[in-house]
Amino acid sequence: YMMRDGVCSLWVVALILAREFAVSGVRMLAASSNTVIAANMWGKVKTVLQMLSIIFYFFGMAIAANVSWDATVMVVGASVVLCWLVAAVTAISGIKYLWDNRSFINTAK
């Protein structure tokens, strides 16, 4: 819905999906050698920002019919900013995750 309403770009959604598939793939490779990879701080920050972005979006849509235009624009605007912040943190966390766990990628056959 955020993409449909113009709050989030297709590129942000594609980046989030690519990171999630990459992380899941590395975790599967690690699991095949009985290794568990814990989530790092960047992944947790990414998740919190994603949740905040979604909350701001739904909050803005919920109040859109009942309050002034300015309040709605501010809440939805915050959601747009959070969406791009999510994109940046997603890229950082994905790159860090892949770099920290490159040994599993290099040994995959």
Residue pairs with C-beta under 8 A, 6 or more apart in sequence:
1 57
2 8
2 53
2 54
2 57
2 79
2 83
3 9
3 10
3 13
5 57
5 61
7 57
7 76
7 79
7 80
7 83
8 53
8 80
8 83
9 83
9 84
9 87
11 87
12 83
12 84
12 86
12 87
12 90
15 87
15 90
15 91
15 94
16 50
16 86
16 87
16 90
18 94
19 90
19 91
19 93
19 94
19 97
22 94
22 97
22 98
23 43
23 94
23 97
26 37
26 97
26 98
26 101
26 104
26 105
27 37
29 104
29 105
29 107
29 108
30 36
30 37
30 101
30 104
33 104
35 104
37 101
40 93
40 96
40 97
40 100
42 89
42 92
42 93
42 96
42 97
43 93
43 97
45 89
45 93
46 86
46 89
46 90
46 93
49 82
49 85
49 86
49 89
50 86
52 82
53 79
53 82
53 83
53 85
53 86
56 75
56 76
56 78
56 79
56 82
57 76
57 79
59 75
60 72
60 75
60 76
60 78
60 79
61 76
63 71
63 72
63 75
64 72
64 76
98 105
